[in-house]
Amino acid sequence: MTVLLKFGEEKILEGEYVIFQPDVSEEVFWEYVNEDSNCELINGVLVIHSPASEEHEDIFSYLNALFRLYLEKNNAGKIYGSRFVMKLSKKWNSEPDLFIVLPNNYSNIKETYYEGPADLVIEILSKSTRELDLEKKLPEFLRIGVKEVWIIDSQNKELSIFHKNDNQVYKNYKSDEIVKSQVLPKFKFKIKWLWFRKEFPVVQVFQEL
């Protein structure tokens, strides 16, 4: 569900939704946002998201744990979740589901945001955000300099990895195929782990990374 509201309006919403408030400045965004809010500034539009679905949150938690263990073990970077802003410009203060920063870019990490494009961004599609993620955020991330974007489509059980000049789609969700990441080339992640998380818990698959 997509809803267009103005500040001060009240509306009871249920299920998955996304609210758009146009013509919002960066200053107003930072007055409104806090660590408990679920919103971002996309090309001057304040986007407020509904609470995550169970499937979305489970994928988020799984990848966050797996990447964090790998990155810490190898001193290979830091991962941040959807409450930390990736500040691209005055009109783009985005909050991707997950993003990874390599060690050579740690100087861009500020107290409440990351300055500039992250090295790797992960977006988990939902019914309410599919169009926003694919048609607005993905092109801008690649244009502004994000090296690699993972798009996780739980509805179709697909993982797509985008770079500026190419992309790869992993459609066989039962496959033992290893995901090929240019940003983390030594990260050995099997496709089936993502879709069979109960059978392949983090504590088990981490031993194979």
LINJOGI-V968493 format. One record per pair of residues at least 24 apart in sequence whose C-alpha atoms are under 10 Angstrom apart, sorted by the first residue. I is the first residue (numbers start at 1). GAP is how many residues later the second one is. D is the distance in whole Angstrom. If there is no record, write none. Layout:
I:GAP:D / I:GAP:D
This chain:
1:49:10 / 1:126:8 / 1:127:6 / 1:128:9 / 2:47:10 / 2:126:7 / 2:127:9 / 3:44:10 / 3:45:10 / 4:43:10 / 13:37:9 / 14:36:8 / 14:37:10 / 15:35:8 / 15:36:9 / 15:37:10 / 15:38:9 / 15:113:9 / 16:33:8 / 16:34:6 / 16:35:7 / 16:36:8 / 16:37:8 / 16:110:8 / 16:111:7 / 16:112:6 / 16:113:9 / 17:31:8 / 17:32:6 / 17:33:5 / 17:34:9 / 17:35:10 / 17:109:10 / 17:110:8 / 17:111:5 / 17:112:8 / 18:29:7 / 18:30:6 / 18:31:5 / 18:32:6 / 18:33:10 / 18:109:10 / 18:110:6 / 18:111:7 / 18:114:9 / 19:26:10 / 19:27:8 / 19:28:6 / 19:29:5 / 19:30:7 / 19:31:8 / 19:109:10 / 20:25:6 / 20:26:6 / 20:27:5 / 20:28:7 / 20:29:9 / 21:24:6 / 21:25:5 / 21:26:7 / 21:27:8 / 22:24:6 / 22:25:9 / 23:68:9 / 24:67:8 / 25:65:7 / 25:66:7 / 25:67:10 / 26:61:10 / 26:63:9 / 26:64:5 / 26:65:6 / 26:66:8 / 26:67:8 / 27:63:9 / 29:61:10 / 29:62:10 / 29:64:8 / 30:63:9 / 33:50:10 / 34:49:8 / 34:50:10 / 34:78:10 / 35:47:10 / 35:48:6 / 35:49:8 / 35:50:10 / 35:77:9 / 36:47:7 / 37:45:10 / 37:46:7 / 38:44:8 / 38:45:7 / 38:57:8 / 39:43:9 / 39:44:8 / 39:46:10 / 39:54:9 / 39:55:8 / 39:56:7 / 40:42:9 / 40:43:9 / 40:44:10 / 40:45:8 / 40:46:9 / 40:47:10 / 40:51:10 / 40:52:8 / 40:53:6 / 40:54:5 / 40:55:6 / 40:56:9 / 41:44:9 / 41:46:9 / 41:48:10 / 41:49:9 / 41:50:6 / 41:51:5 / 41:52:5 / 41:53:6 / 41:54:8 / 42:46:10 / 42:47:10 / 42:48:10 / 42:49:6 / 42:50:5 / 42:51:7 / 42:52:6 / 42:53:9 / 42:90:9 / 42:94:8 / 42:95:8 / 42:98:10 / 43:45:10 / 43:46:9 / 43:47:8 / 43:48:5 / 43:49:5 / 43:50:8 / 43:51:9 / 43:93:9 / 43:94:9 / 43:97:9 / 44:45:10 / 44:46:8 / 44:47:4 / 44:48:7 / 44:49:9 / 45:46:8 / 45:47:9 / 45:48:10 / 46:45:9 / 46:46:10 / 46:47:9 / 46:48:10 / 47:47:9 / 47:82:10 / 47:85:10 / 49:79:8 / 49:80:8 / 50:78:8 / 50:79:10 / 52:74:9 / 53:73:8 / 55:69:10 / 55:71:9 / 55:99:8 / 55:100:10 / 56:41:10 / 56:68:7 / 56:69:8 / 56:70:7 / 56:96:10 / 56:97:10 / 56:98:8 / 57:40:10 / 57:67:9 / 58:139:9 / 59:65:8 / 59:93:9 / 59:95:9 / 59:135:7 / 59:136:9 / 59:138:8 / 60:37:7 / 60:38:8 / 60:62:9 / 60:63:9 / 60:64:8 / 61:37:10 / 61:141:10 / 62:131:10 / 62:132:8 / 62:135:8 / 62:139:8 / 62:140:7 / 63:35:9 / 63:59:9 / 63:131:8 / 63:139:9 / 64:33:10 / 64:34:7 / 64:35:9 / 64:36:10 / 64:138:10 / 65:137:7 / 65:138:9 / 65:141:10 / 66:123:10 / 66:135:9 / 66:136:6 / 66:137:9 / 66:139:8 / 66:140:7 / 66:143:9 / 67:31:10 / 67:33:9 / 67:120:9 / 67:122:10 / 67:135:10 / 67:139:9 / 67:142:10 / 68:32:9 / 69:133:9 / 69:134:10 / 69:137:8 / 69:140:10 / 70:116:10 / 70:117:8 / 70:118:10 / 70:136:7 / 70:137:10 / 70:139:7 / 71:29:9 / 71:30:10 / 71:31:9 / 71:113:9 / 71:116:9 / 74:112:10 / 75:27:9 / 75:28:8 / 76:24:10 / 76:25:9 / 76:26:6 / 76:27:7 / 76:28:10 / 76:108:8 / 76:110:10 / 77:24:5 / 77:25:4 / 77:26:5 / 77:27:9 / 77:28:9 / 77:29:8 / 77:42:10 / 77:107:10 / 78:24:7 / 78:25:8 / 78:27:10 / 78:28:8 / 78:31:10 / 79:39:10 / 79:41:9 / 79:42:10 / 80:34:9 / 80:38:10 / 80:41:10 / 81:41:10 / 82:40:10 / 82:41:10 / 83:29:9 / 83:30:9 / 84:27:10 / 84:28:7 / 84:29:6 / 84:30:8 / 85:25:10 / 85:27:7 / 85:28:5 / 85:29:6 / 85:30:9 / 85:31:10 / 86:26:9 / 86:27:6 / 86:28:5 / 86:29:6 / 86:30:7 / 86:31:7 / 86:32:7 / 86:35:10 / 87:25:10 / 87:26:7 / 87:27:6 / 87:28:5 / 87:29:6 / 87:30:7 / 87:31:9 / 88:26:9 / 88:27:7 / 88:28:5 / 88:29:6 / 88:30:9 / 88:52:9 / 88:53:9 / 88:56:8 / 88:57:10 / 89:26:9 / 89:27:8 / 89:28:10 / 89:55:10 / 92:24:10 / 92:45:9 / 92:48:9 / 92:49:10 / 94:43:8 / 94:47:10 / 95:26:10 / 95:28:10 / 96:25:7 / 96:26:7 / 96:27:6 / 96:28:9 / 96:37:9 / 96:41:9 / 97:24:8 / 97:25:6 / 97:26:5 / 97:27:7 / 97:28:9 / 98:24:5 / 98:25:7 / 98:26:9 / 98:52:10 / 99:24:9 / 99:47:10 / 99:49:10 / 99:50:9 / 99:51:10 / 100:48:10 / 100:83:9 / 100:84:10 / 101:82:10 / 102:81:9 / 102:82:9 / 116:28:8 / 116:29:8 / 116:30:9 / 117:24:7 / 117:25:9 / 117:26:10 / 117:27:7 / 117:28:6 / 117:29:5 / 117:30:8 / 118:26:10 / 118:27:8 / 118:28:6 / 118:29:8 / 118:30:9 / 118:31:10 / 119:26:8 / 119:27:5 / 119:28:5 / 119:29:6 / 119:30:9 / 119:64:7 / 119:65:10 / 120:26:6 / 120:27:6 / 120:28:5 / 120:29:6 / 120:30:8 / 120:42:10 / 120:43:10 / 120:61:9 / 120:62:9 / 120:63:7 / 120:64:9 / 121:25:7 / 121:26:8 / 121:27:6 / 121:28:5 / 121:29:6 / 121:30:9 / 121:40:10 / 121:41:10 / 122:26:9 / 122:27:6 / 122:28:5 / 122:29:6 / 122:30:8 / 122:39:9 / 123:26:8 / 123:27:6 / 123:28:5 / 123:29:6 / 123:30:9 / 124:26:8 / 124:27:6 / 124:28:5 / 124:29:6 / 124:30:8 / 124:35:10 / 125:26:7 / 125:27:6 / 125:28:5 / 125:29:7 / 125:30:8 / 126:26:9 / 126:27:8 / 126:28:8 / 126:29:8 / 127:26:10 / 127:28:9 / 138:24:9 / 139:25:9 / 147:35:8 / 147:36:7 / 148:33:8 / 148:34:7 / 148:35:7 / 148:36:10 / 149:32:10 / 149:34:10 / 150:31:9 / 152:42:9 / 154:40:9 / 154:41:8 / 157:34:10 / 157:35:10 / 157:37:9 / 157:38:7 / 158:33:9 / 158:36:10 / 158:37:9 / 159:32:8 / 159:35:9
